[in-house]
């Protein structure tokens, strides 16, 4: 049986689907992505109980951030190889990437039947797999000639993926410095960065500075809204104080903070 086809089209159809039609499309997505009903993306809550979520940003309606969404055209071709659990996590920055970059593709990881390089690779592009155990990126590389595969999952999950796909192309490591701004997972520390932050380092190294900054704004908004949706008001205020979104999205933040009727 062939490996899973990219899931982007199904997710984007769901984003455009009205409330009366989405359950039928949800069942179709569950079949095609081999996910069970009890772990369907929009039904999972960060507090382990069902909740209504936006079909696009996966936030509860009160903290929906779709009003600030902007597509990010990019010369770099971006492919995500995501652990199935990442596809259902509202906190996932891999899902954020596929929403923001129209040409990106995502494949669900299956250790028993992983995608093949022939299915994933884009012709006339050098294939990079981003991983801390790789080698430095070549200084002469340009974004328009590269396809990057981002391994999206927890640390041990991505390590298993790397062992399988590391031979697909060039295993690349980037110097990542500073402290992670991904405040949504307890195990995140200063030496490990989220998938979106890793992509920011790569974009910056390839001189895609405008794309990097656009992603940074959307990433920080994603983290802030997630903290608010969890009821972590004090932590969210601390995060916002050091964030660029106050200056980048003042009008949207004012709207977001306005109390809305139930």
Secondary structure, DSSP 4 states (H G I P E B T S, - for coil): -PPPPPSHHHHHHHHT--TTTHHHHHHHHHHHHT--GGG-GGG--TTSS-----TTT-S-GGG--GGG------SSEEEEEEEHHHHT-TT-HHHHHHHH-TT-EEEEE-TTSPPPHHHHPPTTSEEEEEEEEEEEPPTT--GGGEEEEEEES-HHHHHHHHHHHTTSSEEEE----S----TT-TT--TT---HHHHHHHHHHHTT-HHHHHHHHHHHHHHHHHHHHHTT-HHHHHHHHHT-SHHHHSHHHHHHHHS----
